[in-house]
Amino acid sequence: MTTARRVRGSGQEGPLHTVVLQGATARSQGERAYLLIRDQIVTLRLAPGSVIEEASLREELGLGRTPIREALQRLAHENLVTFVPHRGTFVSDINLTDLHRLTEVRTEIEGYAARLAAERATAGDREQMQALIAELRTIDEADIHPLIRLDQRIHRLVYQATRNAFLQAMLEETFNLSLRIWFLGLDRGVRLKQAVEEHRRLLDAIVSSDADRAESAMRQHVTGFEHAIRKVL
């Protein structure tokens, strides 16, 4: 696993084989470092509260000091990394207080995003959503990583359909924080069956241009996420 990471993180151009934003293409070495380190944090390869060793990251990712530090600054801004004076750099912890505050924010902006998506989605957006609905019918709910990737594709397509770049940026940041908590929950036995059904209802509402139903489905999905995680944390 480590060897594969070194090959993919080597300064070479091309799509990144990451769990978060799979297939994303970095436009700079700093962005490449950011995407690769973020992936390790979100998927818990870098555990909450653990020390981040820059030298190890430079060797593993095949990147220099400057892009690594640029990435860590960006991750700190997104609350995934914490700088502690005279002690070092740490992966931010996860706690129930953060989960609740994150849910408060996500319920509002994701619900609003679903409403906008139902109102603004293009014919192309709706076609992609119908394809995702069909995919949801056939996916193996026990196969966690494909489900996580599908979850990301659904949320990001909804974000795209809002046609609001500022809202998309806010949604992306909070979604990545919640995705890390998903991985923690999965590690402790949370199941995704209910989330799959909630996604079906959400996409169906957007495809049908039913803004009220889309907002309600998204709000239920986000609050259901908190309830599921609270049972295992």
C-alpha positions as CSV (number, residue, x, y, z in Angstrom):
1,M,0.0,0.0,0.0
2,T,2.8,2.4,0.9
3,T,4.7,1.6,-2.3
4,A,1.6,2.4,-4.4
5,R,1.2,5.7,-2.6
6,R,4.8,6.6,-3.5
7,V,4.3,5.9,-7.1
8,R,1.0,7.8,-7.3
9,G,2.3,10.7,-5.3
10,S,5.6,11.1,-7.2
11,G,5.5,14.5,-8.8
12,Q,4.1,13.1,-12.0
13,E,1.1,14.6,-13.7
14,G,-2.2,12.9,-14.3
15,P,-5.3,11.8,-12.4
16,L,-4.9,10.9,-8.7
17,H,-6.1,7.5,-7.5
18,T,-7.6,8.8,-4.3
19,V,-10.8,8.0,-2.4
20,V,-11.8,11.6,-2.1
21,L,-12.4,13.1,-5.6
22,Q,-11.2,10.0,-7.3
23,G,-9.5,10.8,-10.6
24,A,-8.9,14.5,-9.8
25,T,-6.1,16.2,-11.6
26,A,-3.8,18.5,-9.7
27,R,-2.9,21.8,-11.4
28,S,0.3,22.3,-9.3
29,Q,2.6,20.5,-6.9
30,G,0.9,22.2,-3.9
31,E,-2.5,21.1,-5.0
32,R,-1.2,17.6,-5.6
33,A,0.2,17.5,-2.1
34,Y,-3.1,18.9,-0.7
35,L,-5.3,16.3,-2.5
36,L,-3.1,13.4,-1.4
37,I,-2.7,14.4,2.2
38,R,-6.3,15.3,2.5
39,D,-7.2,11.8,1.2
40,Q,-5.1,10.2,3.9
41,I,-6.7,12.4,6.6
42,V,-10.3,11.8,5.4
43,T,-9.8,8.0,5.0
44,L,-8.1,7.9,8.5
45,R,-4.8,6.6,7.2
46,L,-3.6,9.6,9.1
47,A,-5.6,9.1,12.3
48,P,-7.4,11.9,14.3
49,G,-4.9,13.4,16.7
50,S,-1.8,11.9,15.1
51,V,1.4,13.8,14.5
52,I,2.0,14.8,10.9
53,E,5.7,14.3,10.0
54,E,6.6,16.4,7.0
55,A,9.8,14.4,6.3
56,S,7.8,11.2,6.0
57,L,5.2,12.9,3.7
58,R,7.9,14.3,1.5
59,E,9.4,10.8,1.1
60,E,6.1,9.0,0.6
61,L,4.6,11.5,-1.9
62,G,7.8,12.3,-3.7
63,L,7.1,16.1,-3.2
64,G,9.2,18.9,-1.8
65,R,9.0,20.9,1.4
66,T,7.2,23.9,-0.1
67,P,4.2,22.1,-1.7
68,I,3.8,20.0,1.5
69,R,3.7,23.1,3.7
70,E,1.3,24.8,1.3
71,A,-0.9,21.8,1.5
72,L,-0.8,21.7,5.3
73,Q,-1.7,25.4,5.5
74,R,-4.7,24.8,3.3
75,L,-5.8,21.8,5.4
76,A,-5.5,23.9,8.6
77,H,-7.8,26.5,7.1
78,E,-10.3,23.6,6.4
79,N,-10.0,22.4,10.0
80,L,-8.4,19.1,9.1
81,V,-5.0,20.0,10.5
82,T,-4.0,21.8,13.7
83,F,-0.7,23.6,14.3
84,V,0.4,23.6,17.9
85,P,3.2,26.0,18.8
86,H,6.4,24.3,20.0
87,R,4.8,20.9,19.6
88,G,4.2,20.3,15.9
89,T,1.4,19.7,13.3
90,F,-1.4,17.3,14.1
91,V,-4.4,15.8,12.4
92,S,-7.5,17.5,13.9
93,D,-9.5,15.4,16.4
94,I,-13.1,14.4,15.9
95,N,-15.6,14.8,18.7
96,L,-19.4,14.9,19.2
97,T,-19.5,18.7,19.6
98,D,-17.9,19.2,16.2
99,L,-20.3,16.6,14.7
100,H,-23.3,18.5,16.0
101,R,-22.0,21.9,14.8
102,L,-21.2,20.5,11.4
103,T,-24.7,19.0,11.2
104,E,-26.2,22.4,12.0
105,V,-24.3,24.0,9.1
106,R,-24.8,21.1,6.6
107,T,-28.5,20.8,7.2
108,E,-29.0,24.4,6.1
109,I,-26.6,24.7,3.2
110,E,-27.1,21.2,1.8
111,G,-30.9,21.5,2.1
112,Y,-30.7,24.8,0.3
113,A,-28.4,23.3,-2.3
114,A,-30.9,20.5,-3.0
115,R,-33.6,23.1,-3.5
116,L,-31.6,25.1,-5.9
117,A,-30.6,21.9,-7.7
118,A,-34.2,21.0,-8.2
119,E,-34.9,24.4,-9.6
120,R,-31.7,24.9,-11.7
121,A,-30.5,21.4,-12.8
122,T,-30.0,21.2,-16.6
123,A,-31.1,18.3,-18.8
124,G,-27.6,17.0,-18.6
125,D,-27.6,17.1,-14.8
126,R,-30.9,15.2,-14.7
127,E,-29.7,12.6,-17.1
128,Q,-26.6,12.0,-14.9
129,M,-28.9,11.8,-11.8
130,Q,-31.1,9.2,-13.5
131,A,-28.0,7.2,-14.2
132,L,-27.0,7.4,-10.5
133,I,-30.5,6.2,-9.5
134,A,-30.0,3.2,-11.7
135,E,-26.6,2.6,-10.2
136,L,-28.0,2.8,-6.7
137,R,-30.4,0.0,-7.5
138,T,-27.6,-2.4,-8.4
139,I,-24.8,-1.5,-6.0
140,D,-23.7,-3.9,-3.3
141,E,-24.5,-2.2,0.0
142,A,-21.8,-4.2,1.8
143,D,-19.0,-3.0,-0.5
144,I,-18.0,0.1,1.4
145,H,-15.6,2.0,-0.8
146,P,-17.7,1.9,-4.0
147,L,-20.6,3.2,-1.9
148,I,-18.5,6.0,-0.5
149,R,-17.4,7.0,-4.0
150,L,-21.0,6.9,-5.2
151,D,-22.0,9.1,-2.2
152,Q,-19.5,11.7,-3.2
153,R,-20.6,11.6,-6.9
154,I,-24.2,12.2,-5.8
155,H,-23.4,15.1,-3.5
156,R,-21.1,16.8,-5.9
157,L,-23.5,16.5,-8.8
158,V,-26.1,18.2,-6.5
159,Y,-23.6,20.9,-5.7
160,Q,-22.8,21.4,-9.4
161,A,-26.5,21.7,-10.2
162,T,-26.9,24.7,-7.9
163,R,-24.9,26.8,-10.5
164,N,-23.4,28.7,-7.6
165,A,-19.6,28.5,-7.3
166,F,-19.5,30.2,-3.9
167,L,-22.0,27.8,-2.4
168,Q,-20.2,24.9,-4.0
169,A,-16.9,25.8,-2.2
170,M,-18.7,26.0,1.1
171,L,-20.4,22.6,0.5
172,E,-17.2,20.9,-0.5
173,E,-15.4,22.0,2.7
174,T,-18.1,20.8,5.1
175,F,-18.7,17.6,3.0
176,N,-15.0,16.6,3.4
177,L,-15.2,17.1,7.2
178,S,-18.3,14.9,7.3
179,L,-16.8,12.3,5.0
180,R,-13.9,11.8,7.5
181,I,-16.5,11.2,10.2
182,W,-18.2,8.7,7.9
183,F,-15.0,6.7,7.7
184,L,-14.7,6.7,11.5
185,G,-18.3,5.5,11.7
186,L,-17.7,2.8,9.1
187,D,-14.7,1.6,11.1
188,R,-17.0,1.2,14.1
189,G,-19.9,-0.6,12.3
190,V,-22.2,2.0,10.8
191,R,-24.1,0.7,7.8
192,L,-25.0,2.6,4.7
193,K,-28.2,0.9,3.7
194,Q,-30.4,3.8,4.9
195,A,-28.2,6.4,3.2
196,V,-28.6,4.6,-0.1
197,E,-32.4,4.8,0.1
198,E,-32.2,8.5,1.1
199,H,-30.1,9.2,-2.0
200,R,-32.7,7.6,-4.2
201,R,-35.4,9.9,-2.8
202,L,-33.2,12.9,-3.1
203,L,-32.2,12.3,-6.7
204,D,-35.8,11.4,-7.7
205,A,-37.1,14.7,-6.2
206,I,-34.4,16.8,-8.1
207,V,-35.1,15.0,-11.4
208,S,-38.8,15.7,-10.8
209,S,-38.1,19.4,-10.1
210,D,-39.8,19.1,-6.7
211,A,-37.8,21.6,-4.7
212,D,-39.7,21.1,-1.4
213,R,-39.2,17.4,-1.5
214,A,-35.6,17.6,-2.5
215,E,-34.8,20.0,0.4
216,S,-36.7,17.7,2.8
217,A,-34.9,14.6,1.6
218,M,-31.5,16.3,1.9
219,R,-32.2,17.6,5.4
220,Q,-33.3,14.1,6.5
221,H,-30.1,12.6,5.0
222,V,-27.8,15.0,6.8
223,T,-29.6,14.7,10.2
224,G,-29.7,10.9,9.8
225,F,-26.0,10.9,9.3
226,E,-25.5,12.5,12.7
227,H,-27.9,10.1,14.5
228,A,-26.1,7.1,12.9
229,I,-22.7,8.3,14.0
230,R,-23.7,9.2,17.5
231,K,-24.7,5.6,18.1
232,V,-21.1,4.4,17.6
233,L,-18.9,7.3,18.8
